[in-house]
Structures are given as structure tokens and as C-alpha cells.
Amino acid sequence: MAFESEAKAVKVRSSLKRSLTRIEKYLLRDNISRNELIARKTNLPELWKEFNAVRKYLETELDPKASEAHFEEHDEFENRYYA
């Protein structure tokens, strides 16, 4: 996954985080559809793959000082993903 700029990569990362938030909120509901749960679970590996592509770009292609700020975002996402 190639990005034109840091801003574009951050925008994609934000979209991926919103997707994870929607899944989290769904799981907190009282009435969960088995089929919808399976569909959401099926999408998680792709979400993780895309997030890692963004992470790799932000942490390796940028100035080291700029990429340092993105490490915390990665940790937050990873903790939520595996929760």
C-alpha cells in the first residue's frame, strides 16, 4: 500500500480505527446476530493487514522524529484489536 504523504496515511489510519470502533460498539450490544458477528469477524484480519501497512509506512518512511509520534497510535490500535 503506497501513500502520497503522511497526511494521506493518517487519514487512512483514522478510517481503519473508525472501522474497529464500529465493531467494538457492535459487540457491546445486547442483541448480536450470529451471521453479522461472523461477517464482522471475517473482516478483522483485512483491517489488521491494512493497519499494519499504514503503520509500516508511518514508522519507516518518515523522519524518525515524525514516526515516533505514530508508535503510540499503533499500540492503542493493537491493544483494541486483541482485546
Secondary structure, DSSP 8 states (H G I E B T S, - for coil): ---SSHHHHHHHHHHHHHHHHHHHHHHTSSS--HHHHHHHHHHHHHHHHHHHHHHHHHHHSS-HHHHHHHHHHHHHHHHHHH-
